[in-house]
């Protein structure tokens, strides 16, 4: 009996040692839902002592007590649960996300004694998962959205959902030196109207200093190593400043009651394009970890803003080019793989087509006079091989109705829809050719008249000379 008691005591101490050495919280719970035993990790995660916890209700230490009771009932009916998501609340207000695994334990007679539950801290894992999801959302938005405004509207919603912050805005510097909210959510219309007047030239504010990367001395408590500003208690910070120091802040966010603030620069390479502005009337809503992660994400946003700006400039440039092409009196066409893929109105009119669709898809040589086709083909092949433009040359094109037209043609290599192509510019020189022919005919007639005049003069001189000679003789 003594040896059995010693063995039992030794086994109990061994089990207790394993329980206390575990980093995960362990608890045993009675059938009535009361805590009967805990380990040291449970004390740490709740902030309460062993004496406080034993005998209390198991569900009282979770952010969702009813959910905890449901999982306990599930263990009693199903015998066990695995990876059940709960959140433990510390007495300080801090929370810990855990996955609970619980099972029934019984005595030697097989009678149920209670529930043994273990919790695995997954807070860091959940944070990483949340960050990964947020990063993926930004990347998807980058690929899906077609305009800067549409993209930034989606980004501010994604940031608010991820950060839990009440108000989120993105300010982009414009050409006039103002930094209006291009997209925002949560801010009142009155606040946005006031802040949209913020000028880089005349005002003083941390948003401006974040963009210019020129912090003041009193900004030091707010500043991060990457140039962002954040405070979890703006009222306390402002109270700590001298009257002179307070003049460096516009005080608008304070007047609107924002206790938590963060201003994160949006950069493209070495240029700051604008800022992400987070604000909340509750304290401790802009943690250093949140700001640090947003600083990394701001680079993605900066890349996207730059891309949308380039695309906008490209579209505007393309539209200007298209207008110039359409207004050009000269025929302009694009051929790819010897097929016509684009013509302007002047080209369609010159070739006698009712519309440009009558020409699209046709072979380019179909509209070249048979006498010029081989030469034209060789010239196009040379241009493609050398990548050099072809100078103006005379040619004869065939209109849709089969009539020839004298033209002057030049060609330039280009890329069209990511494939090698050629831009062909041509003009009708029929009138010029006719004028040249008239000039040549006139010159020929002039030469004939001149020769005849000379002969007439010679005859006249001969007759006069003969008359004078005979008379004098």
Buried (B, 14 or more C-beta within 10 A) or exposed (E): EEEEEEEEEEEEEEEEEEBEEBEBBBBBBBEEBBBBBBBBBBBEBBBBEEEBBBEEBBBBBBEBBEBBBEBBEBBBEEEEBEEBEBBBBBEEEEBBBBBBBBBBEEEEEEEEEBBBBBBBBBBEEBEEEBBEEBBEBBEEBBEEBEEBEBBBBBBBBBBBBBBEBBBBBBBBBEEEEBBBBBBBBBBEEEBBEBBBEBEBEEBEBBBBBBBEEEBBEBBEEBBBEBBBBBBBEBEEBBEEBEEEBEEBBBEEBBEBEBBBBBBBBBBBEEEBBBBBBBBBEEBEBBBEEBBBBBBEBBBBBBBBBBBBBEEEEEEEEEEEEEEEBEEBEBBBBBBBEEEBBBBBBBBBBBBBBEEBEBBBEBEBBEBBBEEBBEEBBEBBEEBBEEEEEBEEBEBBBBEBEEEEBBBBBBBEBEEBEEEEBBBBBBBBBEEEBEEEEEEEEEEEEEEEEEEEEEEEEEEEEEEEEEEEEEEEE
